[in-house]
Amino acid sequence: MNNKVLLAVNGTLMRGLELENNLKEVGASFIKESQTENGYRLFTVDDKYPAMVKDELGAAIDVEVYELSEKAMEVVLSKEPEGLTIKRIKLIDGQIVYGVMGLPFIIKGRKEITPYGGWRNYIKEIKK
């Protein structure tokens, strides 16, 4: 079974960033830029990649949505850093898609970057 699914990414898998090729190699198609609904928090893991977690006190986080096969999504996940997984998330328009999420242990003691609204905004700020 190779059904197509939608995957929202919030960090280095985004267009023009370090791991974008992980999506290109499996034939993922860019669909749109979006945001999560309010209720997510974002943390930086050593300024190398972000980890997003669900939290009702959180905010909307910038994401990019891609279409790919279920098998391709498994391949992408297998190349993600330890501590990241895929779970269902809700976008600002109410659409439910898969999203790259951080496991609780990976954010422990990490700097929260939720106020930046997304990984791109954060990395622009730290490169100034």
C-alpha positions, 0 to 999 in steps of 0.5 A: 500500500502506497497511499499519499499523505500530507506531511508538515515540516517545521525545520531543516527539511524546509525548502532551501535548508540542510535536509531538503534533499531528504524530501526530494529524494523520495519524490515529495511534492511541495504543497503549501506554506502554512502554520499550525493552529495555536497550541504548539511550542518550538525548541532549538536543539543546539541551534542545529534543528528544531523540535516542536511539541503540542502544548495548549499554551503554545502558539502557531508555528510556521510549517511547509506541507508536502505530499508523499507516499506513506513509504516515503514518509517512513524513509524521511523519518528514518533520516531524522535526528533521534528525538523526532517522530511523526504525529498528527497535527492540526493546521491553522485552517483546521486541516489535520496532517502528519507533522514532524514532532519532538519527543519530550526528552529532546526538549528537556533543558533546550531553549524555547524559540516559540516567540520567533514563530518558526525555525526560519525566523529563528535562524535568521535572527541568530545569523545576524 
